[in-house]
């Protein structure tokens, strides 16, 4: 519960950060939460015998205000100083009307001083020592002559002078004590933070080493595929084509050789795409787009279709990132779209382009043909595949027809993570 309240009242950009600012905010938020809880309960029994104790709820309201001010603005110094100033005013007033220098409420001045040290030792804590001394002097001035005389003190010193001296000494004692304790606490915090940062740096270096090792494996895998598997599949495909030519007069084998050529080509393309997806730049959508350009040029060369492309400016290269799995699906979506365009649209011109608009990265395939409208009773598997791949990657998929052109469009939220 405490961690929930702490994170709720701490600005999102500071939560869980390993930094001095978060440590200070943590101290303040937790302290104010405790103080507000106590101020809500403790004055209750006093109100029955001392109605003015209800003034402590003014400090309670200020504590709640601090929490929501920190949540909204991320600043803590000004609202804390304002709360302490109002708190001093309320406490001094209560002390003056409840016995002045002899009031039991003087203990609240020490609690306010402790709050100042806990918030910020140098900026707030040390000045509160002076504020306490001034407050005690003001209270001393407005304290009536003492109603009793302490027999153990020197006759030259009045009782209220003795109380003033005593509170001055206690204020200085607690000022030094609070400063020493807070300084020791800050030193311990710094040591823990440095140890934490050191562990983070070590883990980061270990991750970088592992990434470099994986990058080496990826390169070796790509090389091995190109040198061995890719060459073998290419040879199988070539030999199947030769076999098809030699058996062209024998229709009994033409379907078999045709199937062998198609399957070997599909296996080669699938394997090449998988190896590409393991490359270190396969998480960059611009790289995926150039991969689609290469595919489109080879694919549409088989048909009487003019293919062109408009890539995104390469200055965006280092600014765009996606999971490699999302890039694979993006490629699969537009390969499916290109296949449907060639087979079903009757298009003569196809344009593939990438552009940024309204905070989205857009990839669009435009053709001058007309796609068949899918039958609602028998949905198109191609469109279903494209939509399902978009859905699982949080892409925004759309297919539009303006009468003269058909558009397949995927919009991706821009990320540099």
C-alpha positions as CSV (number, residue, x, y, z in Angstrom):
1,X,0.0,0.0,0.0
2,X,2.8,2.4,0.9
3,X,4.6,1.7,-2.4
4,X,1.3,2.3,-4.3
5,X,0.8,5.7,-2.6
6,X,4.4,6.6,-3.1
7,X,4.3,5.9,-6.9
8,X,0.8,7.5,-7.3
9,X,1.9,10.8,-5.8
10,X,5.3,10.8,-7.5
11,X,5.4,12.1,-11.1
12,X,5.6,9.3,-13.7
13,X,8.9,10.5,-15.2
14,X,10.6,10.2,-11.8
15,X,9.1,6.9,-10.5
16,X,11.6,4.1,-10.3
17,X,14.5,6.3,-11.4
18,X,17.8,5.7,-9.6
19,X,18.5,9.4,-8.9
20,X,18.9,11.8,-6.0
21,X,15.7,13.6,-7.0
22,X,13.6,10.4,-6.6
23,X,15.2,9.8,-3.2
24,X,14.2,13.3,-2.0
25,X,10.7,12.9,-3.3
26,X,10.4,9.5,-1.7
27,X,11.4,11.0,1.7
28,X,9.0,13.9,1.3
29,X,6.0,11.9,0.1
30,X,6.3,9.2,2.7
31,X,6.9,11.8,5.5
32,X,3.9,13.8,4.4
33,X,1.7,10.7,4.2
34,X,2.6,9.8,7.7
35,X,2.2,13.3,9.0
36,X,-1.2,13.7,7.3
37,X,-2.4,10.5,8.9
38,X,-1.3,11.5,12.3
39,X,-2.7,15.0,12.0
40,X,-6.0,13.5,11.0
41,X,-6.2,11.5,14.2
42,X,-4.1,13.0,17.0
43,X,-6.0,16.4,17.4
44,X,-9.3,14.6,18.0
45,X,-8.9,13.9,21.8
46,X,-7.5,17.4,22.3
47,X,-10.5,19.1,20.7
48,X,-12.8,18.1,23.6
49,X,-10.7,20.1,26.1
50,X,-9.0,22.6,23.8
51,X,-11.2,23.5,20.7
52,X,-8.4,25.5,19.1
53,X,-6.6,22.2,18.5
54,X,-8.8,22.0,15.4
55,X,-6.3,24.5,13.8
56,X,-4.0,21.6,13.3
57,X,-6.3,20.4,10.5
58,X,-5.0,23.5,8.6
59,X,-1.6,21.8,8.5
60,X,-3.3,18.5,7.5
61,X,-4.9,20.3,4.5
62,X,-1.5,21.7,3.5
63,X,0.0,18.2,3.7
64,X,-2.6,16.9,1.3
65,X,-2.0,19.9,-1.0
66,X,1.7,19.1,-1.1
67,X,1.0,15.5,-2.3
68,X,-1.2,16.6,-5.2
69,X,1.1,19.5,-6.1
70,X,4.0,17.1,-6.4
71,X,1.9,14.7,-8.4
72,X,0.8,17.5,-10.8
73,X,4.0,19.6,-11.1
74,X,6.9,17.4,-9.9
75,X,8.1,20.3,-7.7
76,X,8.4,19.8,-3.9
77,X,10.5,22.7,-2.5
78,X,8.1,25.6,-2.8
79,X,5.0,23.8,-1.5
80,X,7.0,22.3,1.4
81,X,8.4,25.7,2.4
82,X,4.9,27.2,2.1
83,X,3.5,24.4,4.3
84,X,6.2,24.8,6.9
85,X,5.6,28.6,7.0
86,X,1.9,28.2,7.5
87,X,2.6,25.4,10.0
88,X,4.9,27.7,12.0
89,X,2.2,30.4,12.0
90,X,-0.5,28.0,13.3
91,X,1.7,26.4,15.9
92,X,3.0,29.7,17.3
93,X,-0.6,31.0,17.5
94,X,-1.7,27.8,19.4
95,X,1.3,28.1,21.7
96,X,0.5,31.8,22.5
97,X,-3.1,31.1,23.4
98,X,-2.3,27.9,25.4
99,X,0.3,29.2,27.9
100,X,2.9,30.7,25.6
101,X,6.4,29.6,26.6
102,X,4.9,27.2,29.2
103,X,2.6,25.6,26.6
104,X,3.0,21.8,26.0
105,X,2.5,22.7,22.3
106,X,6.1,24.0,22.0
107,X,7.0,20.4,21.1
108,X,5.4,21.0,17.7
109,X,8.2,23.5,16.8
110,X,10.7,20.7,17.1
111,X,8.6,18.5,14.9
112,X,8.5,21.2,12.3
113,X,12.2,21.6,12.5
114,X,12.6,17.8,12.1
115,X,10.4,18.0,9.0
116,X,12.6,20.7,7.5
117,X,15.8,18.6,8.0
118,X,14.1,15.5,6.6
119,X,13.0,17.4,3.5
120,X,16.3,19.1,2.6
121,X,19.1,19.3,5.1
122,X,20.9,22.3,3.7
123,X,18.1,24.4,2.0
124,X,15.3,23.9,4.5
125,X,16.8,22.1,7.6
126,X,19.5,24.6,8.7
127,X,17.3,27.7,8.2
128,X,14.6,26.1,10.4
129,X,17.0,26.2,13.4
130,X,17.1,30.0,13.1
131,X,13.3,30.1,12.5
132,X,12.8,28.1,15.8
133,X,15.1,30.5,17.7
134,X,13.1,33.5,16.4
135,X,9.8,31.8,17.1
136,X,10.8,31.1,20.7
137,X,11.9,34.7,21.2
138,X,8.6,36.0,19.8
139,X,6.8,33.6,22.2
140,X,9.0,34.8,25.0
141,X,8.1,38.4,24.3
142,X,4.4,37.7,24.4
143,X,4.6,35.4,27.5
144,X,3.1,36.9,30.6
145,X,5.0,37.0,33.8
146,X,5.5,33.5,35.1
147,X,2.7,32.2,37.3
148,X,5.3,30.4,39.4
149,X,8.9,30.5,40.5
150,X,11.2,27.6,40.1
151,X,13.1,27.3,43.4
152,X,16.2,25.6,41.9
153,X,17.1,28.4,39.4
154,X,19.1,31.5,40.2
155,X,17.1,34.5,41.5
156,X,18.6,36.7,38.8
157,X,16.9,34.6,36.1
158,X,13.1,34.5,35.8
159,X,11.2,31.4,35.0
160,X,10.3,32.4,31.5
161,X,13.9,33.4,30.9
162,X,14.9,30.0,32.0
163,X,12.4,28.3,29.7
164,X,13.7,30.5,26.8
165,X,17.3,29.5,27.5
166,X,16.3,25.9,27.8
167,X,14.4,25.9,24.5
168,X,17.3,27.7,22.8
169,X,19.7,25.0,24.0
170,X,17.4,22.2,22.9
171,X,16.9,23.8,19.5
172,X,20.6,24.1,18.9
173,X,21.1,20.5,20.2
174,X,18.5,19.0,17.9
175,X,19.7,21.2,15.0
176,X,23.2,19.6,15.3
177,X,21.7,16.2,16.0
178,X,19.2,16.2,13.0
179,X,21.9,17.6,10.7
180,X,24.3,14.8,11.7
181,X,21.7,12.0,11.3
182,X,20.4,13.3,8.0
183,X,24.0,13.7,6.7
184,X,24.8,10.1,7.7
185,X,21.6,9.0,6.0
186,X,22.4,10.8,2.8
187,X,25.9,9.3,2.8
188,X,24.5,5.8,3.2
189,X,22.0,6.5,0.4
190,X,24.8,7.7,-1.9
191,X,26.7,4.5,-1.2
192,X,23.7,2.3,-2.0
193,X,23.0,4.3,-5.2
194,X,26.6,4.0,-6.4
195,X,26.5,0.3,-5.7
196,X,23.2,0.0,-7.6
197,X,24.6,2.0,-10.5
198,X,27.7,-0.1,-10.6
199,X,25.6,-3.3,-10.8
200,X,23.5,-1.7,-13.6
201,X,26.7,-0.8,-15.5
202,X,28.0,-4.3,-15.1
203,X,24.8,-5.8,-16.3
204,X,24.7,-3.4,-19.2
205,X,28.2,-4.3,-20.2
206,X,27.3,-8.0,-19.9
207,X,24.2,-7.5,-22.1
208,X,26.4,-5.6,-24.7
209,X,28.9,-8.4,-24.7
210,X,26.1,-10.9,-25.2
211,X,24.6,-8.8,-28.0
212,X,28.0,-8.7,-29.7
213,X,28.3,-12.5,-29.4
214,X,24.8,-12.9,-30.9
215,X,25.7,-10.5,-33.7
216,X,28.7,-12.7,-34.5
217,X,26.4,-15.8,-34.5
218,X,23.9,-14.0,-36.8
219,X,26.7,-13.1,-39.3
220,X,28.0,-16.6,-39.3
221,X,24.5,-18.0,-39.8
222,X,23.9,-15.7,-42.7
223,X,27.3,-16.6,-44.2
224,X,26.7,-20.4,-43.8
225,X,23.3,-20.1,-45.4
226,X,24.6,-18.2,-48.3
227,X,27.6,-20.5,-48.8
228,X,25.8,-23.8,-48.3
229,X,22.0,-24.0,-47.9
230,X,21.3,-21.1,-50.2
231,X,23.6,-22.4,-52.9
232,X,22.1,-26.0,-52.7
233,X,18.5,-24.7,-52.9
234,X,19.5,-22.6,-55.9
235,X,21.1,-25.6,-57.6
236,X,18.0,-27.7,-56.9
237,X,15.8,-25.0,-58.4
238,X,18.1,-24.7,-61.5
239,X,18.2,-28.5,-62.0
240,X,14.4,-28.7,-61.7
241,X,14.1,-26.1,-64.4
242,X,16.5,-28.0,-66.7
243,X,14.5,-31.2,-66.0
244,X,11.3,-29.4,-66.8
245,X,12.7,-28.3,-70.2
246,X,13.9,-31.9,-71.0
247,X,10.5,-33.4,-70.0
248,X,8.4,-30.7,-71.7
249,X,7.1,-33.2,-74.2
250,X,5.9,-35.5,-71.4
251,X,2.9,-34.0,-69.7
252,X,2.9,-36.7,-67.1
253,X,6.0,-35.1,-65.4
254,X,5.4,-31.4,-66.2
255,X,3.2,-30.9,-63.1
256,X,5.8,-32.7,-60.9
257,X,8.7,-30.6,-62.1
258,X,6.6,-27.4,-61.9
259,X,5.7,-28.2,-58.3
260,X,9.3,-29.0,-57.5
261,X,10.4,-25.6,-58.9
262,X,7.8,-23.7,-56.9
263,X,8.5,-25.5,-53.7
264,X,12.2,-25.1,-53.9
265,X,11.8,-21.4,-54.8
266,X,9.4,-20.9,-51.8
267,X,11.8,-22.7,-49.5
268,X,14.7,-20.5,-50.7
269,X,12.7,-17.3,-50.3
270,X,11.4,-18.3,-46.9
271,X,14.8,-19.3,-45.6
272,X,16.4,-16.2,-47.0
273,X,13.7,-14.0,-45.2
274,X,14.2,-15.9,-42.0
275,X,18.0,-15.4,-42.1
276,X,17.5,-11.7,-43.0
277,X,15.2,-11.3,-39.9
278,X,18.1,-12.3,-37.6
279,X,20.2,-9.5,-38.9
280,X,21.0,-6.7,-36.5
281,X,19.2,-4.2,-38.6
282,X,16.1,-6.3,-39.2
283,X,14.2,-4.2,-36.5
284,X,14.4,-1.1,-38.7
285,X,11.3,-0.6,-40.9
286,X,13.4,1.3,-43.5
287,X,15.5,-1.8,-44.0
288,X,12.3,-3.8,-44.3
289,X,11.0,-1.4,-46.9
290,X,14.1,-1.8,-49.1
291,X,13.7,-5.5,-48.7
292,X,10.2,-5.1,-50.1
293,X,11.5,-3.0,-53.0
294,X,13.9,-5.8,-53.9
295,X,11.1,-8.3,-53.7
296,X,8.7,-6.1,-55.7
297,X,11.2,-5.5,-58.5
298,X,11.8,-9.3,-58.9
299,X,8.2,-10.2,-58.5
300,X,6.5,-7.7,-60.9
301,X,9.2,-8.4,-63.6
302,X,7.3,-11.7,-64.1
303,X,4.1,-9.7,-65.1
304,X,3.4,-6.9,-67.4
305,X,3.2,-4.5,-64.4
306,X,5.3,-1.3,-63.9
307,X,6.6,-1.2,-60.3
308,X,8.1,1.9,-58.5
309,X,8.9,2.9,-55.0
310,X,9.3,6.0,-52.9
311,X,11.3,5.2,-49.7
312,X,11.5,7.4,-46.6
313,X,14.5,9.8,-46.4
314,X,17.4,7.9,-44.9
315,X,17.9,10.6,-42.3
316,X,15.2,8.8,-40.3
317,X,17.2,5.6,-40.3
318,X,18.4,5.8,-36.7
319,X,15.1,7.2,-35.4
320,X,12.8,4.2,-36.2
321,X,12.8,0.8,-34.5
322,X,10.4,-2.1,-34.4
323,X,10.6,-5.7,-33.0
324,X,12.1,-7.9,-35.7
325,X,9.0,-10.1,-35.5
326,X,6.9,-7.0,-36.4
327,X,9.1,-6.3,-39.4
328,X,8.7,-9.9,-40.6
329,X,4.9,-9.4,-40.4
330,X,5.1,-6.1,-42.2
331,X,7.0,-7.7,-45.0
332,X,4.5,-10.6,-45.2
333,X,1.6,-8.2,-45.3
334,X,2.9,-6.4,-48.4
335,X,4.2,-9.5,-50.1
336,X,0.6,-10.8,-49.8
337,X,-0.7,-7.5,-51.1
338,X,1.7,-7.6,-54.1
339,X,0.6,-11.1,-54.9
340,X,-3.1,-10.2,-54.8
341,X,-2.4,-7.1,-56.9
342,X,-0.7,-9.2,-59.6
343,X,-3.2,-12.0,-59.6
344,X,-6.6,-10.4,-59.0
345,X,-6.5,-6.6,-59.7
346,X,-5.6,-6.3,-63.4
347,X,-3.3,-3.4,-62.5
348,X,-0.7,-2.0,-64.9
349,X,1.1,0.3,-62.4
350,X,2.0,-0.3,-58.8
351,X,3.6,2.2,-56.3
352,X,5.1,1.3,-53.0
353,X,5.8,4.2,-50.7
354,X,6.8,5.0,-47.1
355,X,6.0,8.3,-45.4
356,X,5.4,9.9,-42.0
357,X,2.1,11.6,-41.3
358,X,0.4,12.7,-38.0
359,X,2.7,10.8,-35.8
360,X,2.5,7.5,-37.8
361,X,4.8,5.7,-40.0
362,X,2.8,4.8,-43.1
363,X,3.6,2.0,-45.6
364,X,1.2,2.1,-48.7
365,X,0.8,0.0,-51.8
366,X,-1.1,1.8,-54.5
367,X,-2.2,0.2,-57.8
368,X,-4.5,1.3,-60.7
369,X,-6.5,-1.9,-60.7
370,X,-9.7,-3.1,-59.1
371,X,-9.6,-5.8,-56.5
372,X,-12.5,-8.3,-56.2
373,X,-14.7,-7.5,-53.3
374,X,-14.4,-10.3,-50.7
375,X,-17.4,-12.5,-50.4
376,X,-18.8,-12.1,-46.8
377,X,-19.8,-15.8,-46.7
378,X,-16.3,-16.8,-47.7
379,X,-13.8,-14.2,-46.4
380,X,-10.6,-13.7,-48.4
381,X,-7.8,-15.6,-46.7
382,X,-5.3,-13.1,-48.1
383,X,-7.0,-10.1,-46.5
384,X,-7.6,-12.1,-43.3
385,X,-3.9,-12.8,-43.0
386,X,-3.0,-9.2,-43.6
387,X,-5.5,-8.0,-41.0
388,X,-4.5,-10.6,-38.4
389,X,-0.8,-9.8,-38.8
390,X,-1.6,-6.1,-38.4
391,X,-3.7,-6.8,-35.3
392,X,-1.1,-8.7,-33.4
393,X,1.5,-6.0,-34.0
394,X,-0.9,-3.1,-33.2
395,X,-0.7,-1.9,-36.8
396,X,-3.6,0.1,-38.3
397,X,-4.6,-1.7,-41.5
398,X,-6.9,-0.4,-44.2
399,X,-7.9,-1.2,-47.8
400,X,-9.4,1.6,-49.8
401,X,-10.7,2.0,-53.4
402,X,-11.4,5.5,-54.8
403,X,-12.8,4.2,-58.1
404,X,-9.5,4.3,-60.0
405,X,-6.9,3.1,-57.5
406,X,-6.7,0.6,-54.7
407,X,-4.7,1.3,-51.6
408,X,-3.3,-1.1,-49.0
409,X,-2.1,0.9,-46.1
410,X,-0.5,0.1,-42.8
411,X,0.1,2.8,-40.1
412,X,2.6,2.2,-37.3
413,X,3.0,4.3,-34.2
414,X,6.5,5.9,-34.4
415,X,8.9,4.6,-31.8
416,X,12.7,5.2,-31.3
417,X,13.0,2.6,-28.6
